[in-house]
Amino acid sequence: MEQLVVQSIARQAKGAQLLAMLLEEEHRLLRAGTPQAVAGVELMVQELVRQLAAERALVRRLLEPMGVQRVSELMAQMGDGPRAECAQWLQALEEGEQKSARQSMINMDLAEALLQQTRGLLARIQRDVLPRESHVYTARGMWQRRAPEAALVHGRL
């Protein structure tokens, strides 16, 4: 059972490293301005995160019959060789998760900046397309007469 836990942690560490690589690729695609490619990478990221969550659930299920709650408690019961291997994989997992978290924040900031830029450009285009004068043709091609809008009268009586 101990070996199954160590193997699962190793898969999680490798998955975290792959996640960091996918997030770096997503960042590169965001900077290149290719939304279709970004969407494809995002789907891969979501599937990988789902698989990592399943691996964590597997470790929890494996720990229950051994009477321990945490991997650190199991490591206290392991021999020196397996304990060192497990500690090495846990360190790699932590590094991969930290790198992924940092890259995810960078990607989020970039995506939000691109969204703001797109909104600004869209607002400008809409402003430029709208007619400046109130005397325009209707959708049926007829001249539209608008009633003058209410205004405050200034002057003397």
Phi, psi and omega in degrees: 000321179301318182295324178295321178295316180296319178296321179294320178295322177296317177297321178296319180296316178295322177295321178294322177294318178296321178299317178298320178294319178296321179292325175294320177295320177299319179297316179299318180290325176297318180291330180282343178078040179244088186295328179294318179292323178298318180298320178296316178295322180297322177295320177295320179298315180297319179294319179296319178297321177298317180294322178296321178296322178295323177295320178296320178295323178297317179299317179299318180293326179288329181285329184304309181294339180277354178079023178236154181261326187235158178295326180298325177292322177293321180298328178295334181269349184280163172285174184297316182297304179296327179295317179296318179297315180296318179296323178295316179292323178296321177296317178296322178296316180297316179297317179296319179294319179295316179297319179295320180296316178298314182293325178297320178294320178298315179297320180296316179298318179295317179296320178294322178295319177295323177296315179297319179297317180294318177299318178297316179295319179296318179296320179294317179298316179297320178296321180288331182279326181296139179293142182279329181265154181275349179268097182225167176281150178276179179295335180272003177086012180259154179290128182267127176255120179257143175289142180299143181286156180298139181218156178272130182269129177247144177142188181256153175258000000 
